[in-house]
Structure formats: C-alpha cells, structure tokens
Amino acid sequence: MSRISLEELESYLWSSAVLLRTHIDAGAYKQYIFPLLFFKRICDVYDEECAQILKEYGEEALSWEEYHRFIVPEGHHWKDVRSVSSNVGVAIVHALQAIEKANTEKLHGVFGNAAWTNKNRLPDTLLKDLIEHFSSKTLSIANCPEDELGQGYEYLIKKFADDAGHTAQEFYTNRTVVHLMTEILKPKSGESVYDPTCGSAGMLISCVAYLQNQGKEWRNLKIYGQEINQLTSAIGRMNLFLHGIKDFKIVNDDTLKNPAFTERGELKTFDVVLANPPYSIKQWDRAAFENDKWGRNILGTPPQGRADFVFFQHILKSMDEKNGRCAILFPHGILFRDEENDMRNKLVDSDLIECVIGIGKNLFFNSPMEACIIICNKNKPSDRKNKILFINAKNEVTRKNSQSYLEDKHIQKIASTYNSFEEIKGFSAIASLETIRKNKNKLSIALYVQETSNGKNVSLETAISKWSEASNNLRSSFSELKKMINGD
C-alpha cells in the first residue's frame, strides 16, 4: 500500500466535505467530517496495531490494551458501520459512543453530538457515500504518518474556516501569526504551555512543532487548554491526537466564569501562555469579576461592553512568577481606548509588557482590521526593564488569492528584531516607561515608531490611522481640560 502524499490527503479530505454541499450549511461541515475522519483513523491504526501484535506476540495478545493507542470494541469498528445498509446514522452513533466509553479517560465527549440520525438532513444514501469515500484510503500510520495527517487536518480546519466565513474566528487563528507568536516565546522542553481560549488547539500544536523542528524533545511539554464551545474543544482534542500528541488536558468550559486549572485555591500558572481571545465580548459577568475569587482583577474591572482586559488579566495571573511569558493577539483598540485608561496605567507601571507588535490587516480571520500582538514577561532581562519595544510590522504581510499571511522572511524579521531588542528606523523603537507615561500611557505604535515616507506620499490607510489616533488624543485632551475647568 503506497504512502498518501499531502496533496492526495488534502484532496481526499476536502472531497468529503463537498459531498455535504446542498445538504447542510458550510458552518456545520466540521461537526460531521471531523468525527468521521477521527473514527476512521482510530480503526485503521487499531488494525495496523493488531497486525503487528499478531506477528510479534500471537493472537492471545490482541486484546491487551497496552499495545493499543485506543480500544475499538467488537461490533463497533469502521467496517461494521460500513456494512450497514439502513439506519446508518444510528450505527455511527452507536459506534462513536462505544469507542468513547471504551476509552473514557482519553475520548469522553470527543466525537460531539451531531445529529447523525436526522434523515432529513443526512439520508442513508448520503452517509453511505461519506463512509465509502473515507473507505477509499487507509489511514494507518505507515500509510499516513502523524505529522502528515496533522497537516491535512489543519488544512481542513482552514478550509472550513474559509467556507464558514464570520463564524470561524472562534476556532481558527491565522497559523502564520501563530508561528510568529511561538517563534517569539520559544517554548522549551519540559515547560508548561497554556491557551485559555484554545479553539482548535493550533497555538498549542505550534509549540510542539517548534520543538520538533529544532530536533528537541517535545513529548514532555505540558499542554493545557480551555475552550467554551463544546464542538470546538472536541475539534481541538482530535487535532492534538491526530498530530500524535497524547499527553494534554483540554477542558470545555468558560474560562472567565470557571477557570479549569487551579491549584490549592489559586489559578495554576504556566511558563508559556498564547491566546487569541474573542474580541470585545459584551456578555460576561462584570459584577462577579469586581470581586473575583481568583484575584484576577489586578488592574481593575473593564467596561461591560469590552471583556478584552478581563482575558488579559486572566492571562497575567496565569503566568509563572519566575518564568512566565505570554503572547496575546488583540485588536489595536486595547492599546489606546479611553475607557480602559486606568487599567492600562497600572499595566504600564507593572513593567510586564516587553513588546507591542502591530501586524498587517486581514490577519484577524475574516476581518480587515489590523491586529497587534502583546508580549509580556514576568522575568524581563535587566536591560529591558522599564522599557517597551514597539514594532510596526503592518507592511510585513503577503496577500495572495484573497488570503493574507506572513511569509518566513516576515516572521524572521519581526522575531529577530524582538530578540535583539533593537531600534530600526521606520520599523521599531524602544520607549521608556517615562516616555509612555508622558503619552498618557497609550501604547499606540504610531506614537513611538515614526514611519518613513522616503519622499513618497503617505498611504491613505496610514493617513487615516494617524488621523484616528490624533482624534482620539484630542478627545482625551478635551476631556481632561473639561475636568480641570469644572474642578473635578
């Protein structure tokens, strides 16, 4: 049996989704395709293991659990479902439930709760077509190694995100931005890595890939994630398994309301934290956060309409006191919005921020807005204390076929500037906390990195950005003047 090429794998995976077109909405593809793919992989690997066990130990060893990644109960194998001609959805449900039950510690809830038995949406003929399509290739490890299947799964996640449009932000972050964040944080073997809004686990997997690419031990990385959406958390768990990662903890719950990882009555802390929190959510319990039992309101309580600083403070509280560092993807507003000024003042005074990076537009999924990455460090080197590095990397982006992404040269340029902590005219600048305080603790990159026009006209985009910042500063100044006049 020939090994499947990545190109073949991607075509094979996407073709499964194409079968669902006209039957269900694009946003729902993932709740059917991912469980079937994982089910098929588990069964093919189980068969591969059985063949090896027979060869080495004989038939009596086939049931020994220690020789299997996952147990497939008799009567609930892929081939059993394939043999069913009617009520296929029922057979799928029974098989998935049986596999979860046989592997409770690892797989509880991983297959989700899709409406497999809804014949109006998924008639037997469609499910049979899906089963036959997936049966056309054998997804054994020899035929499809974990790194390749993982890449194929990531490809499918991206395709579903593109197809689903605005609903995709919750489970997909531009992977080239994720690689930049990982390149900056440089996770080490044996460290703990955490993503409080982990989506499909792309950031956690990127940390593993970083160590793999360097030829370093990655199996002892301690991986933790939390995700509020049940289906998305299941996708993340499957993603980790399909990448060959076995030791991790992903919890499906609300990070703000019920943080999953605690120790001795306090939040558990981690060496590396990466996150792309949901943007400015309005539905959160502000009253509870004012008296947060986990002590996360170290900077204050954000306005009801924007929970960005709630996630920010959760992350700061989740960083290891000696070695904690984080990279968070945010919209630019968090750098200068007036209603968050008091919290930003305390944040600047804490001297936790090491770097603010502005990245190009369209890198926030399905949104034209520019984003920023904020790097914090609980153990800043002495030569970086009381300073913040600002990097204007908005032009370090490639757009092709309506997709925006960072090339390796962009990632290396940004990461090397961070590593050297250097000023590059028109690209980066170092500001002392004293200078930042004079700017009323605003962290807008344009205040510190002066763009060079080289005699050319400044772009409309740059002009609008600068006008917006100047307008915001003017409103702030008028507000201060009004307070002075009124004696407030």
C-alpha positions as CSV (number, residue, x, y, z in Angstrom):
1,M,0.0,0.0,0.0
2,S,1.5,3.3,-1.1
3,R,2.0,6.2,1.3
4,I,-0.5,9.0,0.8
5,S,1.0,12.3,-0.4
6,L,0.0,15.5,1.4
7,E,-1.7,16.7,-1.8
8,E,-3.7,13.5,-2.1
9,L,-4.6,13.7,1.5
10,E,-5.9,17.3,1.2
11,S,-7.9,16.5,-1.8
12,Y,-9.4,13.4,-0.2
13,L,-10.3,15.3,3.0
14,W,-11.9,18.2,1.2
15,S,-13.9,15.9,-1.1
16,S,-15.6,14.5,1.9
17,A,-16.9,18.0,2.7
18,V,-18.0,18.6,-0.9
19,L,-20.4,15.6,-0.5
20,L,-22.3,17.5,2.2
21,R,-22.9,20.6,0.0
22,T,-26.6,21.3,-0.6
23,H,-27.4,19.1,2.4
24,I,-26.1,21.2,5.3
25,D,-24.7,24.7,5.8
26,A,-20.9,25.2,5.4
27,G,-20.6,26.2,9.0
28,A,-21.8,22.7,10.1
29,Y,-19.4,20.7,8.0
30,K,-16.9,20.3,10.8
31,Q,-19.3,18.6,13.2
32,Y,-19.7,15.7,10.8
33,I,-16.4,15.4,8.9
34,F,-14.0,15.7,11.8
35,P,-15.6,12.8,13.9
36,L,-15.8,10.6,10.8
37,L,-12.1,11.2,10.0
38,F,-11.1,10.5,13.6
39,F,-13.2,7.4,13.7
40,K,-11.6,6.1,10.5
41,R,-8.1,6.9,11.7
42,I,-8.7,5.2,15.1
43,C,-9.9,2.0,13.3
44,D,-7.2,1.9,10.7
45,V,-4.5,2.4,13.3
46,Y,-6.1,-0.3,15.5
47,D,-6.0,-2.7,12.6
48,E,-2.3,-1.8,12.0
49,E,-1.5,-2.5,15.6
50,C,-3.4,-5.8,15.5
51,A,-1.4,-7.0,12.5
52,Q,1.9,-6.1,14.4
53,I,0.7,-7.8,17.6
54,L,-0.2,-11.0,15.7
55,K,3.2,-11.0,14.1
56,E,5.2,-10.5,17.3
57,Y,3.1,-11.9,20.1
58,G,0.3,-14.1,18.7
59,E,-3.5,-14.0,18.8
60,E,-3.8,-14.1,22.6
61,A,-2.2,-10.6,22.8
62,L,-4.7,-8.9,20.6
63,S,-6.9,-7.7,23.4
64,W,-4.0,-6.4,25.6
65,E,-4.8,-2.7,26.0
66,E,-1.2,-1.6,26.5
67,Y,-0.5,-2.4,22.8
68,H,-3.2,-0.1,21.5
69,R,-3.5,3.7,21.4
70,F,-7.3,3.3,21.5
71,I,-9.6,0.4,22.0
72,V,-12.2,-0.4,19.3
73,P,-14.9,-2.6,20.8
74,E,-16.1,-5.6,18.8
75,G,-19.0,-4.8,16.6
76,H,-18.2,-1.1,16.5
77,H,-15.4,-0.9,14.0
78,W,-15.4,1.2,10.9
79,K,-16.0,-2.0,8.8
80,D,-19.1,-2.8,10.9
81,V,-20.6,0.6,10.2
82,R,-19.7,0.3,6.5
83,S,-21.6,-3.0,6.3
84,V,-24.9,-1.4,7.4
85,S,-27.3,-0.5,4.6
86,S,-30.1,1.3,6.5
87,N,-30.2,3.5,9.6
88,V,-26.6,4.3,9.0
89,G,-26.8,7.3,11.3
90,V,-27.8,5.1,14.2
91,A,-24.9,2.7,13.5
92,I,-22.5,5.7,13.5
93,V,-23.8,7.0,16.8
94,H,-23.6,3.6,18.5
95,A,-20.0,3.1,17.2
96,L,-18.8,6.5,18.4
97,Q,-20.5,6.1,21.8
98,A,-18.9,2.7,22.2
99,I,-15.4,3.9,21.4
100,E,-15.8,6.9,23.8
101,K,-16.9,4.5,26.5
102,A,-14.1,2.1,25.9
103,N,-11.6,5.0,26.1
104,T,-13.3,7.2,28.7
105,E,-10.3,8.9,30.1
106,K,-9.0,10.0,26.7
107,L,-12.0,10.3,24.5
108,H,-15.0,11.2,26.6
109,G,-17.1,13.7,24.5
110,V,-14.6,13.9,21.7
111,F,-17.0,13.0,18.9
112,G,-19.5,15.7,19.8
113,N,-23.3,15.3,19.5
114,A,-24.0,15.8,15.8
115,A,-27.5,14.9,14.5
116,W,-26.4,11.7,12.8
117,T,-29.9,10.2,12.9
118,N,-31.7,13.2,11.3
119,K,-32.6,11.6,7.9
120,N,-34.0,14.8,6.5
121,R,-30.6,16.3,6.8
122,L,-28.4,13.2,6.4
123,P,-30.3,10.5,4.5
124,D,-28.8,7.0,4.4
125,T,-27.6,7.4,0.8
126,L,-25.5,10.5,1.8
127,L,-24.0,8.8,4.8
128,K,-23.2,5.7,2.8
129,D,-21.5,7.9,0.2
130,L,-19.4,9.6,3.0
131,I,-18.5,6.2,4.5
132,E,-17.4,4.9,1.1
133,H,-15.4,8.0,0.4
134,F,-13.5,7.7,3.6
135,S,-13.1,3.9,3.0
136,S,-11.2,4.7,-0.3
137,K,-7.9,5.2,1.6
138,T,-6.3,3.5,4.6
139,L,-5.3,6.0,7.3
140,S,-2.7,3.8,9.0
141,I,0.4,5.4,10.5
142,A,2.6,3.6,7.8
143,N,0.3,5.0,5.1
144,C,-0.3,8.4,6.6
145,P,2.2,9.4,9.4
146,E,1.0,11.6,12.2
147,D,2.8,14.8,11.1
148,E,1.2,14.5,7.6
149,L,-2.3,13.7,8.9
150,G,-1.9,16.6,11.3
151,Q,-1.1,18.9,8.4
152,G,-4.1,17.5,6.5
153,Y,-6.4,18.1,9.5
154,E,-5.1,21.7,9.8
155,Y,-5.7,22.2,6.1
156,L,-9.3,21.0,6.6
157,I,-9.7,23.4,9.6
158,K,-8.6,26.3,7.4
159,K,-10.9,25.3,4.5
160,F,-13.8,25.1,6.9
161,A,-12.9,28.5,8.3
162,D,-12.8,30.0,4.8
163,D,-16.1,28.3,3.9
164,A,-17.9,29.2,7.1
165,G,-16.9,32.9,6.9
166,H,-17.5,35.0,10.0
167,T,-18.3,32.1,12.3
168,A,-14.8,30.8,12.0
169,Q,-13.0,33.2,14.4
170,E,-13.9,31.0,17.4
171,F,-11.9,28.0,16.2
172,Y,-9.3,29.3,13.8
173,T,-6.4,31.8,14.1
174,N,-4.2,32.6,11.1
175,R,-1.5,29.9,11.5
176,T,1.3,32.2,10.2
177,V,0.6,34.6,13.0
178,V,0.6,31.7,15.5
179,H,4.0,30.7,14.2
180,L,5.3,34.2,14.8
181,M,4.0,34.2,18.4
182,T,5.6,30.8,19.0
183,E,8.9,31.9,17.5
184,I,9.0,34.8,19.9
185,L,8.1,32.9,23.1
186,K,10.5,30.0,22.3
187,P,8.9,27.2,24.3
188,K,11.4,24.8,25.9
189,S,11.3,21.1,26.5
190,G,9.5,20.3,29.8
191,E,7.8,23.6,30.0
192,S,4.0,24.1,30.5
193,V,2.0,25.7,27.7
194,Y,-1.5,27.1,28.1
195,D,-4.1,28.7,25.9
196,P,-7.2,29.9,27.8
197,T,-9.3,30.2,24.6
198,C,-7.7,27.4,22.7
199,G,-10.2,26.9,19.8
200,S,-8.9,24.0,17.6
201,A,-5.6,23.9,19.6
202,G,-3.5,25.5,16.8
203,M,-1.4,27.5,19.2
204,L,-0.6,24.5,21.4
205,I,0.3,22.4,18.4
206,S,2.6,25.2,17.2
207,C,4.6,25.0,20.4
208,V,5.1,21.2,19.8
209,A,6.1,21.8,16.2
210,Y,8.6,24.5,17.3
211,L,10.5,21.9,19.4
212,Q,10.1,19.2,16.7
213,N,11.6,21.5,14.0
214,Q,14.6,22.1,16.3
215,G,15.1,18.4,16.9
216,K,14.3,18.9,20.6
217,E,12.3,16.7,23.0
218,W,8.6,17.6,22.7
219,R,6.8,14.8,24.4
220,N,7.5,16.2,27.9
221,L,5.8,19.5,27.0
222,K,2.9,20.0,29.4
223,I,-0.1,21.1,27.4
224,Y,-3.3,22.8,28.8
225,G,-6.2,24.5,27.1
226,Q,-9.7,25.6,27.8
227,E,-12.5,26.3,25.2
228,I,-16.1,27.4,25.8
229,N,-17.5,25.9,22.7
230,Q,-18.1,22.2,23.0
231,L,-17.7,21.3,19.4
232,T,-14.6,23.5,19.0
233,S,-13.0,21.9,22.1
234,A,-13.7,18.5,20.6
235,I,-12.0,19.6,17.3
236,G,-9.0,20.7,19.3
237,R,-8.7,17.4,21.2
238,M,-8.9,15.5,17.9
239,N,-6.4,17.8,16.4
240,L,-3.9,17.1,19.1
241,F,-4.4,13.3,18.9
242,L,-4.1,13.3,15.1
243,H,-0.8,15.2,15.5
244,G,0.5,12.3,17.7
245,I,0.2,14.3,20.9
246,K,-1.1,12.1,23.7
247,D,-0.4,14.0,27.0
248,F,-2.6,17.1,27.2
249,K,-5.6,18.5,29.1
250,I,-8.3,20.3,27.1
251,V,-11.4,21.4,29.1
252,N,-14.7,22.5,27.7
253,D,-15.9,25.4,29.9
254,D,-16.0,29.2,30.3
255,T,-12.5,30.4,31.2
256,L,-13.8,33.7,32.7
257,K,-16.6,32.1,34.8
258,N,-15.0,28.7,35.6
259,P,-11.2,28.6,35.0
260,A,-10.4,24.9,34.7
261,F,-6.8,24.8,36.0
262,T,-6.4,25.6,39.7
263,E,-4.0,24.6,42.5
264,R,-4.6,25.0,46.2
265,G,-7.3,27.6,45.8
266,E,-5.4,29.7,43.2
267,L,-5.0,29.7,39.4
268,K,-2.5,27.3,38.1
269,T,0.4,29.2,36.5
270,F,2.3,28.3,33.3
271,D,5.6,29.0,31.6
272,V,4.1,29.9,28.2
273,V,0.7,31.4,27.5
274,L,-0.6,32.0,24.0
275,A,-4.1,33.3,23.2
276,N,-6.4,34.9,20.7
277,P,-9.3,35.9,23.0
278,P,-12.7,36.6,21.5
279,Y,-12.9,40.3,20.5
280,S,-14.7,42.7,22.9
281,I,-17.4,40.3,24.1
282,K,-20.3,42.0,25.9
283,Q,-21.9,39.0,27.6
284,W,-19.8,38.4,30.7
285,D,-20.4,38.7,34.5
286,R,-18.9,42.1,35.3
287,A,-20.3,42.1,38.9
288,A,-18.6,38.8,39.7
289,F,-15.3,40.0,38.3
290,E,-15.3,43.1,40.5
291,N,-14.9,40.6,43.4
292,D,-13.1,37.8,41.5
293,K,-12.4,34.9,43.8
294,W,-9.3,34.1,41.8
295,G,-7.8,37.6,42.3
296,R,-7.6,38.3,38.6
297,N,-8.8,41.9,38.7
298,I,-5.3,43.1,39.4
299,L,-5.7,46.1,37.0
300,G,-9.3,46.8,37.6
301,T,-12.7,45.9,36.2
302,P,-13.3,46.6,32.4
303,P,-16.4,48.2,31.0
304,Q,-19.3,45.8,30.3
305,G,-19.0,46.2,26.6
306,R,-15.4,45.1,26.3
307,A,-14.0,42.0,28.0
308,D,-10.6,42.3,26.4
309,F,-8.9,43.3,29.6
310,V,-10.7,40.5,31.5
311,F,-8.9,38.0,29.3
312,F,-5.7,40.0,29.6
313,Q,-5.8,39.9,33.4
314,H,-6.6,36.2,33.4
315,I,-3.5,35.6,31.3
316,L,-1.3,37.8,33.5
317,K,-2.5,35.9,36.6
318,S,-1.8,32.6,34.8
319,M,1.9,33.3,34.1
320,D,4.5,31.6,36.2
321,E,6.1,34.2,38.6
322,K,9.7,33.2,37.7
323,N,9.5,32.2,34.1
324,G,6.1,33.2,32.7
325,R,5.8,34.8,29.3
326,C,2.8,35.4,27.0
327,A,1.8,36.4,23.5
328,I,-1.7,37.7,23.0
329,L,-3.4,38.6,19.8
330,F,-5.7,41.7,20.2
331,P,-7.4,44.4,18.1
332,H,-5.5,47.7,18.3
333,G,-8.1,49.4,20.4
334,I,-6.7,47.8,23.6
335,L,-3.6,50.0,23.1
336,F,-5.4,53.3,23.4
337,R,-9.1,53.2,24.3
338,D,-10.0,55.9,26.9
339,E,-12.4,53.7,28.9
340,E,-9.6,51.3,29.7
341,N,-7.0,54.0,30.6
342,D,-6.8,53.4,34.3
343,M,-6.1,49.7,33.7
344,R,-3.6,50.5,31.1
345,N,-1.8,52.9,33.5
346,K,-1.4,50.0,36.0
347,L,-0.3,47.7,33.3
348,V,2.4,50.1,32.2
349,D,3.5,50.6,35.8
350,S,3.8,46.8,36.3
351,D,6.6,46.7,33.7
352,L,5.3,43.4,32.4
353,I,5.0,44.4,28.8
354,E,8.1,43.7,26.8
355,C,7.0,44.3,23.3
356,V,4.0,45.5,21.2
357,I,3.9,44.3,17.6
358,G,1.5,45.7,15.0
359,I,0.7,43.3,12.2
360,G,-1.0,43.8,8.9
361,K,-4.6,44.0,8.1
362,N,-6.7,40.9,7.2
363,L,-4.7,38.7,9.5
364,F,-7.5,38.6,12.0
365,F,-9.7,35.9,10.5
366,N,-12.3,37.2,8.1
367,S,-11.8,40.8,9.3
368,P,-10.0,43.7,7.6
369,M,-8.8,45.2,10.9
370,E,-5.2,45.3,11.8
371,A,-4.2,43.4,14.9
372,C,-1.5,43.6,17.5
373,I,0.5,41.1,19.5
374,I,1.3,42.0,23.1
375,I,4.3,40.2,24.6
376,C,4.6,40.1,28.4
377,N,7.4,38.7,30.5
378,K,7.4,38.1,34.3
379,N,11.2,37.9,34.1
380,K,12.4,40.7,31.8
381,P,16.1,40.8,31.2
382,S,17.7,43.7,33.2
383,D,18.5,45.7,30.0
384,R,14.8,45.6,29.0
385,K,13.3,46.7,32.3
386,N,11.3,50.0,32.3
387,K,11.2,49.8,28.5
388,I,8.9,48.6,25.8
389,L,9.9,47.7,22.3
390,F,7.4,48.7,19.6
391,I,7.4,47.1,16.2
392,N,5.4,48.4,13.2
393,A,5.2,45.3,11.1
394,K,2.0,46.1,9.3
395,N,3.7,46.0,5.9
396,E,5.3,42.6,6.7
397,V,2.4,40.7,5.0
398,T,1.7,38.9,1.8
399,R,-1.7,38.8,0.2
400,K,-2.4,36.2,-2.5
401,N,-5.7,34.8,-3.8
402,S,-7.6,36.9,-1.3
403,Q,-5.6,35.4,1.6
404,S,-3.3,37.4,3.9
405,Y,-0.4,35.6,5.6
406,L,3.1,36.1,6.9
407,E,6.0,34.5,5.0
408,D,9.0,33.1,6.7
409,K,11.0,36.2,5.9
410,H,8.4,38.3,7.7
411,I,8.4,36.1,10.7
412,Q,12.2,36.1,10.9
413,K,12.4,39.9,10.5
414,I,9.9,40.5,13.3
415,A,11.3,37.8,15.6
416,S,14.9,38.8,15.2
417,T,14.0,42.5,15.9
418,Y,12.4,41.3,19.1
419,N,15.3,39.1,20.0
420,S,17.9,41.8,19.5
421,F,15.6,44.4,21.1
422,E,16.8,47.0,18.6
423,E,15.6,50.1,17.0
424,I,15.2,50.1,13.2
425,K,14.2,53.4,11.6
426,G,10.6,53.2,10.5
427,F,10.2,49.7,11.8
428,S,10.9,49.6,15.6
429,A,11.5,51.8,18.5
430,I,12.2,51.5,22.2
431,A,10.3,53.7,24.6
432,S,11.0,54.2,28.3
433,L,8.1,53.9,30.7
434,E,8.7,57.6,31.5
435,T,8.1,58.5,27.8
436,I,5.0,56.3,27.7
437,R,3.6,58.0,30.8
438,K,4.0,61.3,29.1
439,N,1.8,59.9,26.3
440,K,-0.8,59.2,29.0
441,N,0.2,55.5,28.9
442,K,-1.1,55.0,25.4
443,L,0.6,52.2,23.6
444,S,-0.3,53.1,20.1
445,I,2.6,52.0,17.9
446,A,2.4,55.2,15.7
447,L,3.2,57.3,18.8
448,Y,6.7,55.6,19.1
449,V,7.6,54.3,15.6
450,Q,7.9,57.1,13.1
451,E,7.0,55.9,9.6
452,T,9.4,56.9,6.9
453,S,7.9,58.1,3.6
454,N,11.2,58.3,1.7
455,G,9.9,61.3,-0.2
456,K,6.7,59.5,-1.2
457,N,3.2,60.3,-0.3
458,V,1.9,58.6,2.8
459,S,-0.8,56.0,2.0
460,L,-4.4,56.7,2.7
461,E,-4.5,53.9,5.2
462,T,-1.6,55.4,7.1
463,A,-3.2,58.8,7.0
464,I,-6.5,57.5,8.3
465,S,-4.7,55.6,11.1
466,K,-2.8,58.7,12.2
467,W,-5.9,60.8,12.0
468,S,-7.8,58.3,14.1
469,E,-5.1,58.3,16.7
470,A,-4.8,62.1,16.7
471,S,-8.6,62.4,17.0
472,N,-8.6,60.0,20.0
473,N,-5.8,62.0,21.7
474,L,-7.7,65.3,21.1
475,R,-10.9,63.9,22.6
476,S,-8.8,62.8,25.6
477,S,-7.2,66.2,26.0
478,F,-10.6,68.0,25.8
479,S,-11.9,65.6,28.4
480,E,-9.0,66.4,30.7
481,L,-9.5,70.2,30.1
482,K,-13.2,69.9,30.9
483,K,-12.4,68.2,34.2
484,M,-9.9,71.0,35.1
485,I,-12.5,73.7,34.2
486,N,-15.2,72.0,36.2
487,G,-12.8,71.4,39.1
488,D,-13.3,67.6,39.0
